[in-house]
Amino acid sequence: MRGIRLFLQFLLIISVVIIGAFFAMENSQIVNVSFILIDGPSLSAGVWMLIFLALGSFLGMLASSVLIISYRRRLSRATKKD
């Protein structure tokens, strides 16, 4: 059962990478992104969108993990009192 799950995860990761590559190739217009203090490199619009998607996903997982840890701590304190 574990092997099947790992295989399905592998297929999901490979399919996301392939879709991302096609997306980046279709959106090949070069874009200059200017941050507050620095200028980013000139990359295609698709690559920038994929970078920001990955960064946003990472920040979302980080924020939700902070909440989950907080809730688990509250739960462990509540169960210790009983």
C-alpha distance (Angstrom), angle and dihedral (degrees) to the residues before:
residue distance angle dihedral
M1 . . .
R2 3.81 . .
G3 3.79 90.8 .
I4 3.80 91.9 53.7
R5 3.80 90.9 50.1
L6 3.81 92.2 50.0
F7 3.80 90.7 48.2
L8 3.82 91.7 50.9
Q9 3.80 91.0 48.4
F10 3.79 89.5 50.1
L11 3.81 91.1 51.1
L12 3.81 90.8 48.3
I13 3.80 92.5 51.0
I14 3.80 92.6 46.8
S15 3.81 92.0 48.9
V16 3.82 91.9 49.5
V17 3.81 90.6 50.3
I18 3.81 91.9 49.1
I19 3.80 92.7 47.7
G20 3.81 89.8 47.6
A21 3.80 91.0 51.0
F22 3.80 92.0 50.7
F23 3.80 89.9 47.0
A24 3.81 91.4 51.9
M25 3.81 91.6 47.9
E26 3.81 93.1 50.5
N27 3.82 92.4 49.7
S28 3.77 96.9 51.0
Q29 3.81 99.6 145.3
I30 3.82 109.4 126.0
V31 3.81 113.5 -116.8
N32 3.80 129.9 -171.0
V33 3.80 111.8 -145.8
S34 3.79 117.3 -159.3
F35 3.80 116.9 -159.7
I36 3.81 123.0 -166.6
L37 3.80 97.6 -87.6
I38 3.80 105.0 9.4
D39 3.77 139.7 38.0
G40 3.78 116.2 -121.8
P41 3.79 123.2 -134.7
S42 3.78 120.4 -86.1
L43 3.79 105.4 -98.9
S44 3.78 134.1 156.0
A45 3.79 118.6 -83.3
G46 3.80 91.5 -114.4
V47 3.80 93.1 54.8
W48 3.80 91.5 49.1
M49 3.80 91.0 49.9
L50 3.80 91.4 49.6
I51 3.82 91.1 48.5
F52 3.79 92.0 51.0
L53 3.81 91.3 44.6
A54 3.81 90.8 53.3
L55 3.81 91.9 45.3
G56 3.81 92.2 48.7
S57 3.80 91.8 47.5
F58 3.81 90.8 50.5
L59 3.80 92.4 48.8
G60 3.80 90.8 47.6
M61 3.80 91.9 51.7
L62 3.80 90.1 47.0
A63 3.80 92.4 51.4
S64 3.80 93.1 46.8
S65 3.80 92.2 47.4
V66 3.82 89.5 55.5
L67 3.81 89.0 54.3
I68 3.80 92.6 45.9
I69 3.81 91.8 51.2
S70 3.80 89.6 49.3
Y71 3.81 92.1 50.6
R72 3.81 92.4 46.9
R73 3.79 90.3 51.3
R74 3.81 90.7 51.1
L75 3.80 90.7 47.7
S76 3.81 93.3 50.3
R77 3.81 90.7 49.4
A78 3.81 91.1 49.4
T79 3.81 93.1 49.5
K80 3.83 92.2 47.6
K81 3.81 90.8 56.3
D82 3.81 91.7 57.6
